[in-house]
Amino acid sequence: MTNPPTERRPPLAGIRVLDFSTLLPGPMASLLLAEAGAEVIKIERPGRGDEMRSYVPKFGPDSVNFALLNRGKRSIAIDLKAPGAVDRLHPLIASADVVIEQFRPGVMDRLGLGYDALRTINPKIVYCAVTGWGQAGPKADVAAHDLNYVAESGLLALAAGADGAPVVPAALVADIAGGTYPTVINILLALRERDRTGEGCKLDIAMADNLFAFMYWAIGNGQVAGQWPRPGGELVSGGSPRYNIYRTADGKYLAAAPLEQKFWDTFCESIGLDDRFRDDVGREAATKSEVAKCIGAHTAQHWTQAFSGKDVCCSIVVSIEEALRDPHFTARGVFARTSTHDGRTIRALPIPIDDRFRSDPDEPGYPELGEANTLFEGASLLSLERGGG
């Protein structure tokens, strides 16, 4: 006789997250936690809520940006500056495992919601503060956005356009790679540490700090060999013919990355590069120019066929719309999950969590502002106990 299958329980089931953050880094972090089974309750200001709600285009009454980032969460609208606000939040704080906030340093303290205040209510709470510059330091209170963090960390200088000027990054690297992912990693580490010690902690996530890991090679070369990178001039930043972008005859672009010699040899043979330019060491600019001539002589379709079945590490640059239709991503179910609202359905944001750790594949929408207030107020708060609605 076989045993009945056990109900799958995601690893963060039973974890309650109070998310005071807005816009991108914090909300995306709590989305990852929600996808892994955590109960996420957004704490929003009455009337307007998270600023991301007001963006366009709309998906329902709020922006599609908000819908994608806040799938499967709950929302409570409360004026944190109003008298008694902390007292009203007291039961939720006492029951929470994690708090995420994204204000400038000191704001939560002035509201009576800083870590020292919350840990007197709940010593086990994991309090995660996400900022651009961190909780301390000369720039801690300086206003900035993603572009400023990548500029002042040195990362922006590595990507130069044809005129040698830095190029605006296509992705919000500081917000997501420097903010969201380190937030999730450190929250999980803190929860694991709490399992052993029974105590919570305060986490200081500084987006600018976390960008330096992406420049490991530049920092190493500079310190050891005194070879600080030139903008757009190094192996993976545009200086090598083996890692570059070339225009095709029909105005499309080939992303070529045949770095290793075996790939480079096959690449050179496939494009018919003159033997004089195949040894590119010390003559990178000349080889790059000749490769550009070869690639520019034919269409993108020609190169797709020419490289088919060969190990050359080359790709035609496609649009996001085209990528969403790619048979590879379709076969892997990257966009299999959806988000619904008022009968409309869109593809959910793909989240980098293995399926075995994710909550059941349903189609939750995003929370309307204050939709959980009736559960939050008064005696109805019992409905928000763990395992409740």
Secondary structure, DSSP 8 states (H G I E B T S, - for coil): ----------TTTT-EEEE---SSHHHHHHHHHHHTT-EEEEEE-TTT-SGGGG-SSEETTEEHHHHHHSTT-EEEE--TTSTTHHHHHHHHHHH-SEEEE-S-TTHHHHTT-SHHHHHHH-TT-EEEEEESS-SSSTTTT----HHHHHHHTSSGGG-B-TTS-B---SS-HIIIIIIIHHHHHHHHHHHHHHHHHS--EEEEEETTGGGGGGGHHHHHHHHHH-----TT-STTTT--TTSEEEE-TTS-EEEE---SHHHHHHHHHHHT--GGGS--TT-HHHHHHHHHHHHHTS-HHHHHHHHTTS---EEE---HHHHHT-HHHHHTTTT--EEEETTEEEE----SS-GGGS----------TTTTHHHHSGGGGGGGSTT--
